[in-house]
Amino acid sequence: MKDGKNVAVTASQKIEYLTVPDLVEKWDSTPGKIRRMIQQRQLAARRIDGVLSIPLLFIDGSEPLPALQGTLVLLSDAGYSDEEAIDWLFSADAGMDIPPVEALRNGRKTEVRRVAQGLAF
């Protein structure tokens, strides 16, 4: 692991996180811009030991994963907090053959959003 933090999600799965300062450095940005991306649901974050942290898999090079924003909006509309959305996106039990975040990274945005829409009912 280079510049993130591992936090146990299940016994077999770990999520690597980047902090806001990590992203500021990586993207040559400002903390305000990163926080605005979180507010606009381009990214989701959780506090780990008091530090705002973003899952590394939500990052696609020098920008947020493009398919993430619409999915985060759907989950928010379904009543999910950022922490719950992160947990769902990394869940092996989300009703898909792979965790939803991996499906998003593999171009399966429509399938992920279809499953996420069903969560509100």
C-alpha positions as CSV (number, residue, x, y, z in Angstrom):
1,M,0.0,0.0,0.0
2,K,1.4,3.4,-1.0
3,D,-0.6,6.3,0.3
4,G,-3.9,4.9,1.7
5,K,-5.2,3.2,4.7
6,N,-6.7,-0.3,5.0
7,V,-9.9,-0.7,7.0
8,A,-11.6,-4.1,7.5
9,V,-15.0,-4.4,5.8
10,T,-15.4,-8.1,6.1
11,A,-13.1,-10.8,7.2
12,S,-11.8,-11.3,3.7
13,Q,-12.1,-7.8,2.2
14,K,-10.2,-4.6,2.8
15,I,-10.7,-1.1,1.3
16,E,-7.7,1.1,0.6
17,Y,-8.4,4.8,1.4
18,L,-6.8,8.1,0.5
19,T,-7.2,11.2,2.7
20,V,-8.2,14.6,1.4
21,P,-4.5,15.7,1.6
22,D,-3.5,12.6,-0.4
23,L,-5.9,13.6,-3.2
24,V,-4.8,17.3,-3.0
25,E,-1.2,16.2,-3.7
26,K,-2.1,13.5,-6.2
27,W,-4.4,15.8,-8.3
28,D,-2.5,19.1,-7.6
29,S,-5.8,20.5,-6.2
30,T,-7.1,22.1,-3.1
31,P,-8.9,20.7,0.0
32,G,-12.0,22.8,-0.9
33,K,-12.2,21.3,-4.4
34,I,-12.0,17.8,-3.0
35,R,-14.6,18.5,-0.3
36,R,-16.9,20.0,-3.0
37,M,-16.6,16.8,-5.1
38,I,-17.8,14.9,-2.0
39,Q,-20.7,17.3,-1.4
40,Q,-21.7,17.0,-5.1
41,R,-21.5,13.2,-4.8
42,Q,-18.7,12.9,-7.3
43,L,-16.9,11.1,-4.5
44,A,-18.0,9.6,-1.2
45,A,-16.0,9.6,2.0
46,R,-16.1,8.4,5.6
47,R,-14.2,9.5,8.7
48,I,-11.6,7.1,9.8
49,D,-10.0,8.0,13.1
50,G,-11.4,11.5,12.6
51,V,-9.8,11.9,9.1
52,L,-12.0,12.2,6.0
53,S,-11.0,9.3,3.7
54,I,-12.1,8.3,0.2
55,P,-11.9,4.8,-1.2
56,L,-9.0,4.4,-3.7
57,L,-11.3,2.5,-6.1
58,F,-13.4,5.7,-6.4
59,I,-10.5,7.3,-8.2
60,D,-9.8,6.9,-11.9
61,G,-6.4,8.4,-12.6
62,S,-6.7,12.2,-12.2
63,E,-10.5,12.3,-11.6
64,P,-13.3,10.6,-9.8
65,L,-14.6,7.3,-11.3
66,P,-17.1,8.7,-13.9
67,A,-19.9,6.3,-13.3
68,L,-19.8,6.9,-9.5
69,Q,-21.7,10.2,-9.2
70,G,-25.1,8.9,-10.6
71,T,-24.8,5.8,-8.5
72,L,-24.1,7.8,-5.3
73,V,-27.1,10.1,-6.1
74,L,-29.3,7.0,-6.4
75,L,-28.1,5.6,-3.1
76,S,-28.6,8.9,-1.4
77,D,-32.1,9.1,-2.8
78,A,-32.7,5.6,-1.3
79,G,-31.7,7.0,2.1
80,Y,-28.1,5.8,2.3
81,S,-25.5,7.9,4.1
82,D,-22.0,8.1,2.5
83,E,-20.8,5.4,4.8
84,E,-23.6,3.1,4.0
85,A,-23.2,3.8,0.3
86,I,-19.5,2.9,0.5
87,D,-20.3,-0.3,2.4
88,W,-22.9,-1.2,-0.3
89,L,-20.5,-0.5,-3.2
90,F,-17.9,-2.8,-1.7
91,S,-20.4,-5.5,-0.6
92,A,-20.1,-9.0,-2.0
93,D,-23.8,-9.4,-1.0
94,A,-25.3,-6.6,-3.1
95,G,-27.1,-8.9,-5.4
96,M,-24.4,-9.0,-8.1
97,D,-21.7,-11.5,-9.0
98,I,-19.0,-9.0,-8.0
99,P,-19.0,-5.9,-5.6
100,P,-20.8,-3.0,-7.3
101,V,-17.7,-0.8,-7.3
102,E,-15.8,-3.4,-9.3
103,A,-18.8,-3.6,-11.7
104,L,-18.7,0.2,-12.1
105,R,-15.0,0.0,-12.9
106,N,-15.7,-2.7,-15.5
107,G,-18.3,-0.6,-17.4
108,R,-21.4,-2.2,-15.9
109,K,-23.0,1.1,-14.7
110,T,-26.5,0.3,-15.9
111,E,-26.6,-3.0,-14.0
112,V,-25.3,-1.4,-10.8
113,R,-27.8,1.4,-11.0
114,R,-30.7,-1.0,-11.7
115,V,-29.8,-2.9,-8.5
116,A,-29.4,0.4,-6.6
117,Q,-32.8,1.6,-7.7
118,G,-34.3,-1.5,-6.1
119,L,-32.9,-0.6,-2.7
120,A,-35.4,2.3,-2.3
121,F,-38.4,0.0,-2.3
